[in-house]
């Protein structure tokens, strides 16, 4: 009986240790702080949809600083809960290189040369 208990404890401890090494936060999903400012007639913010593909992850990114910009599909680099991606030049309402940290609630990060961090909550997309 003691051997059976010992075996059960060993199995439980080893599976618990494996579970702790796995990802703690789901990276994929929609992050959006796009909002329409009725008084000004402007759409402002950013929407990022992160999804998997065969060899990693991509993001569909749309920025708005008065009106919606063209969505861009870009590869995403993920390390633990950290996420980063680059956008092509010419995205007037975004920078070119973004890095941040994902949580269950959302994404906190900034484009290079931004002083203030952006908070982009997990939620349905603006266009849904």
C-alpha positions as CSV (number, residue, x, y, z in Angstrom):
1,X,0.0,0.0,0.0
2,X,2.8,2.4,0.8
3,X,4.4,1.8,-2.6
4,X,1.1,2.6,-4.3
5,X,0.8,5.8,-2.4
6,X,4.4,6.7,-3.2
7,X,3.9,6.0,-6.9
8,X,0.7,8.2,-6.9
9,X,2.7,11.1,-5.2
10,X,5.5,10.8,-7.7
11,X,3.1,10.9,-10.6
12,X,1.2,13.9,-9.1
13,X,4.4,15.8,-8.4
14,X,5.9,15.3,-11.8
15,X,2.7,16.3,-13.6
16,X,2.4,19.4,-11.4
17,X,5.9,20.4,-12.2
18,X,5.2,20.0,-16.0
19,X,2.0,22.1,-15.7
20,X,3.9,24.9,-14.0
21,X,6.4,25.1,-17.0
22,X,3.6,25.5,-19.5
23,X,2.2,28.8,-20.7
24,X,0.3,30.6,-17.9
25,X,-1.5,33.1,-20.1
26,X,-3.2,32.5,-23.4
27,X,-1.6,34.8,-26.0
28,X,-4.1,34.4,-28.8
29,X,-7.2,36.5,-29.0
30,X,-8.6,40.0,-29.6
31,X,-7.2,43.1,-27.9
32,X,-9.0,46.3,-28.6
33,X,-9.3,49.8,-27.3
34,X,-10.8,51.3,-30.4
35,X,-13.6,53.7,-29.6
36,X,-15.7,56.1,-31.4
37,X,-15.7,59.7,-30.0
38,X,-19.1,61.0,-31.1
39,X,-18.5,64.6,-30.3
40,X,-15.5,64.7,-32.6
41,X,-16.7,62.1,-35.1
42,X,-13.4,60.2,-34.6
43,X,-12.4,56.6,-34.2
44,X,-9.3,56.3,-32.1
45,X,-7.2,53.5,-30.6
46,X,-5.7,50.2,-31.7
47,X,-7.1,46.7,-32.4
48,X,-4.8,43.6,-32.4
49,X,-6.0,40.1,-33.2
50,X,-3.3,37.5,-32.4
51,X,-3.7,34.1,-34.0
52,X,-1.6,31.0,-34.6
53,X,-0.3,29.7,-37.9
54,X,1.7,26.7,-38.8
55,X,5.1,28.2,-37.9
56,X,4.2,30.6,-35.1
57,X,1.9,33.5,-34.6
58,X,0.7,36.5,-36.6
59,X,-1.3,39.6,-35.6
60,X,-3.8,41.6,-37.6
61,X,-3.3,45.2,-36.4
62,X,-5.5,48.2,-37.1
63,X,-4.7,51.7,-35.8
64,X,-7.1,54.6,-35.8
65,X,-6.4,58.3,-35.0
66,X,-9.5,59.9,-36.4
67,X,-10.5,57.2,-38.9
68,X,-9.6,53.5,-39.3
69,X,-6.3,52.8,-40.9
70,X,-5.7,49.8,-43.2
71,X,-5.3,46.5,-41.3
72,X,-1.8,45.0,-41.4
73,X,-0.9,41.3,-41.0
74,X,2.5,40.9,-39.3
75,X,4.5,38.1,-37.7
76,X,4.5,38.1,-33.9
77,X,7.4,37.1,-31.6
78,X,6.4,35.5,-28.3
79,X,8.5,34.8,-25.3
80,X,6.5,33.7,-22.3
81,X,3.9,36.5,-21.8
82,X,5.9,39.0,-23.8
83,X,4.8,39.8,-27.3
84,X,6.4,42.0,-30.0
85,X,5.8,42.8,-33.6
86,X,6.8,45.2,-36.3
87,X,4.6,47.2,-38.7
88,X,5.7,48.7,-42.0
89,X,6.5,52.4,-42.3
90,X,3.5,54.6,-43.1
91,X,1.2,53.5,-40.3
92,X,0.5,57.1,-39.2
93,X,-1.4,56.3,-36.1
94,X,1.0,53.6,-34.8
95,X,4.7,53.3,-34.5
96,X,6.7,50.6,-36.3
97,X,7.9,48.4,-33.4
98,X,5.6,47.3,-30.6
99,X,6.4,45.3,-27.4
100,X,4.3,44.4,-24.5
101,X,3.1,41.9,-21.9
102,X,-0.1,39.9,-22.1
103,X,-2.3,39.1,-19.1
104,X,-5.7,37.5,-18.8
105,X,-7.2,41.0,-18.8
106,X,-5.3,42.4,-21.8
107,X,-2.1,43.7,-23.3
108,X,0.1,46.5,-21.9
109,X,2.9,47.9,-24.0
110,X,4.1,50.6,-26.3
111,X,5.6,51.4,-29.7
112,X,9.2,52.4,-29.8
113,X,9.5,56.2,-29.0
114,X,6.2,56.3,-27.1
115,X,6.5,57.6,-23.6
116,X,3.3,56.3,-22.2
117,X,2.2,52.6,-22.2
118,X,-1.0,51.6,-23.9
119,X,-3.6,49.5,-22.2
120,X,-5.4,47.3,-24.7
121,X,-8.0,45.1,-23.0
122,X,-9.1,41.7,-24.2
123,X,-12.6,42.1,-25.5
124,X,-14.7,41.7,-28.7
125,X,-13.4,43.7,-31.6
126,X,-14.8,47.1,-32.4
127,X,-16.2,45.8,-35.7
128,X,-18.1,42.8,-34.2
